[in-house]
Amino acid sequence: GWASEGLGSGGKNGRVCHATARLEMGSLWEEFNRLGTEMIVTKAGRRMFPTFQVKLSGLDPLADYVLLMDFIPLDDKRYRYAFHSSSWLAAGRADPAAPGRVHFHPDSPAKGAQWMRQIVSFDKLKLTNNLLDDNGHIILNSMHRYQPRFHVVFVDPRRDSERFAHQNFKSFSFPETQFMAVTAYQNHRITQLKIASNPFAKGFRDGDPEP
């Protein structure tokens, strides 16, 4: 369904208070979530699969909006994968938080009408574990759990718009998109599902090494 209840939608600007976001490929996300989604992080940066995609409604067609994402730790723990029980176990306190970054959708800013016309796909977003990354990728700690968050920001034309910054955005979280950041897949069922459902994993299916 549509996630019309963003985080804290009270007291919001009329340009964002009616915004709703529906997660695309929801059933695929839920399938991964049941197994315990894992997302690969690499030094060079790796795209997410499933890709985070949403369908928007309730925006002002003539207003300008910026769309962005960030990723927040789900807890203060570090994990390890227990192969004998095929489960994740807490393995101590979380590492120091990686630098908090946001990923702006490259089409930002754009009119509400444009955002609502098609599915919004964050297919350029990449995850890295390189703390010194200078490519603007999202920096995450491996073996830590994260919740992606999606934000719709109204571009306020008023000269003193920073005074209203807290009113000009609406945020959405979809619990089924939570994941564990890993440098290599731990759960073989996740590997199988990624290969089966990712059109770019053809190399795996054919027995070729990953490019």
C-alpha positions in Angstrom: 0.0 0.0 0.0 0.8 3.6 0.1 2.9 4.9 3.0 1.0 8.1 3.6 2.2 8.4 7.2 5.7 9.7 6.9 7.8 10.3 10.0 6.3 13.2 11.8 3.9 14.6 9.3 2.3 17.1 11.8 2.8 20.8 11.2 4.2 20.3 7.7 4.0 22.7 4.8 0.9 22.1 2.5 3.3 21.4 -0.4 4.5 18.2 1.4 1.9 17.2 4.0 -0.1 15.3 1.4 2.9 13.5 -0.1 2.6 9.7 -0.2 5.2 7.2 -1.3 4.6 3.6 -2.3 7.6 1.2 -2.4 7.9 -0.5 -5.8 8.8 -4.2 -6.0 7.4 -4.6 -2.5 6.8 -8.3 -2.7 10.5 -8.8 -3.8 11.7 -6.7 -0.8 9.5 -8.8 1.5 10.9 -12.0 0.1 14.4 -10.8 0.8 13.3 -9.4 4.2 12.0 -12.8 5.3 15.4 -14.3 4.6 17.3 -11.4 6.2 18.4 -8.9 3.4 22.1 -8.5 2.9 23.6 -5.7 0.8 27.2 -5.8 -0.4 29.5 -2.9 0.4 32.8 -2.5 -1.4 35.7 0.0 -1.4 34.7 1.1 -4.9 30.9 1.2 -4.1 28.2 -1.2 -5.0 24.6 -0.6 -6.2 21.8 -1.9 -4.1 19.6 -4.8 -5.2 16.7 -4.7 -5.0 16.9 -1.1 -6.2 15.1 1.4 -4.0 12.2 2.7 -6.1 9.0 4.6 -5.1 5.9 5.9 -6.7 4.9 9.3 -5.5 1.6 11.1 -5.3 0.1 14.1 -3.5 2.8 16.5 -4.6 2.0 20.0 -5.9 2.6 19.5 -9.7 4.0 23.0 -10.1 6.3 23.1 -7.0 9.9 22.1 -7.0 11.1 19.2 -4.9 14.4 17.6 -4.1 14.4 13.8 -3.3 17.1 12.2 -1.2 17.9 9.2 0.8 20.0 8.5 3.9 20.7 5.3 5.9 20.4 5.1 9.7 21.8 2.3 12.0 19.0 0.1 13.3 20.7 -0.5 16.6 24.1 -0.1 18.4 25.3 -3.7 17.7 27.8 -5.3 15.4 26.8 -8.8 14.1 28.4 -12.0 12.9 26.8 -14.8 10.9 26.5 -18.2 12.6 26.6 -20.7 9.7 25.6 -23.7 11.9 22.3 -22.0 12.7 22.0 -19.8 9.6 21.3 -16.8 11.7 22.8 -13.4 12.7 24.1 -13.0 16.2 25.0 -9.8 18.0 28.8 -9.8 18.4 29.4 -6.7 20.5 29.0 -2.9 20.3 28.7 -1.2 17.0 31.8 0.3 15.4 32.0 4.1 15.5 29.3 5.5 13.2 30.4 6.0 9.6 30.2 9.6 8.3 26.5 10.4 7.8 25.8 11.1 4.1 22.8 11.7 2.0 22.2 10.7 -1.6 20.4 13.3 -3.8 18.4 11.9 -6.7 20.3 13.2 -9.7 17.1 14.7 -11.2 16.7 17.0 -8.2 15.2 19.6 -8.1 12.3 18.9 -10.4 8.6 19.7 -10.5 6.1 17.6 -8.6 4.4 16.7 -11.9 7.7 15.2 -13.2 8.3 13.2 -10.0 4.8 11.8 -10.0 4.8 10.9 -13.7 7.1 7.9 -13.4 8.6 5.6 -10.8 11.5 7.3 -9.0 14.5 5.0 -9.0 17.6 5.4 -6.9 19.7 3.2 -9.2 22.8 5.5 -9.1 23.1 5.1 -5.3 26.2 3.1 -4.2 27.2 1.7 -0.8 30.8 1.6 0.3 32.8 0.7 3.4 35.6 3.1 2.5 35.6 5.7 5.3 37.7 8.0 3.1 35.4 7.7 0.0 35.5 10.9 -2.0 32.9 9.8 -4.6 29.9 10.7 -2.6 28.8 7.1 -2.0 26.9 6.2 1.2 29.4 5.0 3.8 28.3 2.0 5.9 30.0 -0.3 8.4 30.0 -3.9 7.3 28.2 -6.4 9.7 25.9 -3.6 10.9 22.1 -3.3 10.2 20.6 -0.3 8.5 17.3 1.3 7.6 17.1 3.3 4.4 15.1 6.5 4.7 13.5 8.5 1.8 12.9 12.2 2.0 10.8 14.6 -0.1 11.9 18.2 0.3 9.9 21.1 -0.9 12.2 23.8 -2.4 10.8 26.8 -0.6 11.2 30.0 -2.7 10.9 32.3 0.3 14.0 34.3 1.1 13.9 33.2 4.8 13.1 29.6 3.9 15.7 28.2 6.3 13.3 29.3 9.1 10.8 26.8 7.8 13.2 23.9 6.9 11.6 21.6 9.5 8.2 22.1 7.8 9.4 21.6 4.2 10.2 17.9 4.1 8.4 14.6 4.7 10.3 11.3 5.4 9.3 7.7 4.7 10.7 4.5 6.1 9.8 1.0 4.8 10.7 -1.7 7.3 10.9 -4.3 4.6 14.0 -2.5 3.2 16.1 -3.0 6.3 19.4 -4.8 5.6 22.7 -6.1 6.9 25.7 -4.5 5.2 28.3 -7.2 4.3 31.4 -7.5 2.2 30.3 -11.0 1.0 27.0 -12.7 1.2 26.7 -14.8 4.3 23.3 -16.5 3.8 23.4 -18.7 0.7 19.7 -18.3 0.3 20.2 -14.6 -0.2 22.8 -15.3 -2.8 20.4 -17.6 -4.7 17.5 -15.1 -4.5 19.8 -12.3 -5.8 20.9 -14.4 -8.7 17.4 -15.5 -9.5 15.9 -12.1 -9.4 18.6 -9.7 -10.5 18.9 -9.3 -14.3 22.5 -8.1 -13.9 23.5 -11.3 -12.2 23.5 -13.2 -15.5 27.2 -13.9 -15.0 26.5 -15.9 -11.9 23.8 -18.0 -13.6 26.1 -18.8 -16.5 28.9 -19.9 -14.1 31.1 -16.9 -15.2 32.9 -14.9 -12.5 31.4 -11.5 -11.7 32.8 -8.8 -14.0 
